[in-house]
């Protein structure tokens, strides 16, 4: 997998923005991310790029861990 999220969780202001989120992106395919306001799209992007630290789970890109959960 090119990009993979396994069990990502993150709360914002006490409310869960991501709860056990799992997703895979395979090379050579086109993927999209959409949903209503407040669904956690921006939080997912921020967690997957390392801007936010997830409360649980991990995200990898080409096998490299992008998140550092303690």
Secondary structure, DSSP 8 states (H G I E B T S, - for coil): --EEEEEEEEEETTEEEEEEEEEEE-TT-------STTSSHHHHHHHHTTSS--SEEEEEETTEE-----
